[in-house]
């Protein structure tokens, strides 16, 4: 395994697995987990939030594109958006003047600690459903290509990172779904 440069950001701990309990006759349920590690996570600190806020740089958007593949061919794409919004706070539980709201799947979260904010912003658990009409009879090798991008900010340059998930084999027999 190659040594990771601490000045780089990367996608880590990618796990794609079939959800047994959620699959129905016409849909396959999968769970995708991954984290964004490295420079972007390390540099995203309260001290840097404050510097950015003072220069009117108060929203970090992470754009996540998921390409779901069957035997290497894209069968479906999904787009996710995560936002970190910096704001002036007077919350007595927070000892800083500038703090953060994390928006994931259109719901705002108000972390009380920096570590919690990083976990909300950079750790992902996404349930995916694939229609069996997009699969063929026999063995299907499902994988997901994860592409994460963000723009230039006071604390980090514009970047794009990509990682391929593991392959999850699903067998279709007479429209019956079984795991291999």
N, C-alpha and C positions, 0 to 999 in steps of 0.2 A: 504494500500500500504506500502511495506517495505521501510525503510530508505536506501537511496543510499550512499554507502561509497565513499568519495571523492578520495580515492586511487584506485578506480576501473574505468574501461572504460566500456561504455555500448552503445547500439543502442537505439535511442529515436525518438519520433515523426514519427512512421512508419504509412504510409497511402497508402493503395492499393485501386485504384478506376478504374472503367471502363471508357474509353474515348469514349464517344458517337460518336463524329465526325470522329474518325479514324477507327472505326470497319467496315469491309467489310463482304460480305457473307461467305468467307472462313477463315477469320482471326478475332480474338478478340483483340482489342487494350486495354492495361491497362497502368496505370501510377503508379509507385512506388516511394515514397518519404521517406527518412529517414535521420537521422543525427547521427554521432558518437560523444558522449559527454563523460565527465568525465576526468580521469587522462590524457589520451593521448592528448586530445585537450588542456587541461590546461598547460601541460608541454612542448608542442610544441611551444616554444617561440624563438625569435631571439637570445636571450642570449644563449639558449641551442643549437641552430643551429651553433653558432660560436664555442662553445666548441666541438661539434661533428665534425665540419669541420676540426678543428685543429688536430683531431685524425683520420682523413681520413674516417670518418663515414659520407658520404655525400649523401646517398639516402635512403629514407624511402619508402618502398613499402607496400601498403595496398592491400591485395588480398581479393576480395569480391566474394563469391559464392552465387548465388541465385538459390534455388530449388523451382520451380513453381509446386504447388500441386493442384490436383483436388480430392476433397473428401479424403484428407489425403495421397494420392499416388502421388509420384513425376512423373510428365509428361514431364518435361523439366528442364535442368539446364543451367545456364549462368554463365560465369566467367568474372569479371571486374577487372581492375587493375588501381590503382591510385598511382602516384609517386610524391614525393617531392624531388627535386634535389637541393642540396645546392651548391652555387658557389661564387667565389670572384667577387664582383661587383665594378664598378667605375661609376655607374649611379648617376648623380648629384641629382636626385630626391629622392634617398635612402641614408639615413644618416648612413648606416652601411657598414662594409667591406664584410660581408658574407650575402647573401640573398638567395632567394628561387625561383624556377620555379616549378609550379604544372602541372603535365601532367595528363589529364583526357580524356579518349577515344581518345588517341593518339594525342591530341592537347595540345601544351604547353601554359600555362598562366603565365603572369608575374605580380603578384600582387604588389601594391605599399605600402600596409600596412599589418601588421601582422594579423589583423582581417580578411582581405580579403583573405589572404593565408589560414587561418584556414577554412574559409567558402568554398573555392574552394576544399580543400582536404577532409574535413569531412562531407560536406552536399551533398546529392545525390538526383537526380531526374532522373529516368530511365524509358523510354518507353519500354514496353514489348508487344510482339505479340504472341498469341497462335493460332495455327491452329485449326479450328473447328473439324478436324478429330481426335484431341486428347481429345475431349469432348464427352459426351454421350448425347443421347436425354433426355430431362427432365432437372431437376435442377442440376447444377454443382456448387460446392463450391470451389472457387479458393482462394488459399493463397500462400504466399511466405515465405520460411525460408531464412533468411539473415545470412550469416556466414562471419565475417570479421576477418582476421588474419594479423599479422605483426611479423617481427623478432626482435631480441634483438638489441638495440642501446645504445649509450652513455646515453641517457635521459630516456629510458623506456625498460622494460623487454619484452621478447617475450610473445605474448598473442593471444587468440582467443575468440571472443564474438559472441553470436548467439541471434537472436530474430525472433519471428514468426509475420507475418503481420496479419491484420484483414482478415476476410473472405468476399469475394465479390461473391455474387450469380449471376450466369448467367444461363438463361434457353434457351435450344435449342429445337425448335419445327420445324420439317420438314426443318432442316438446316436454320431456321430463328433464329436470336439472339435477345433476349430481356432481359432487366434488371429487376430483381425482386425488 
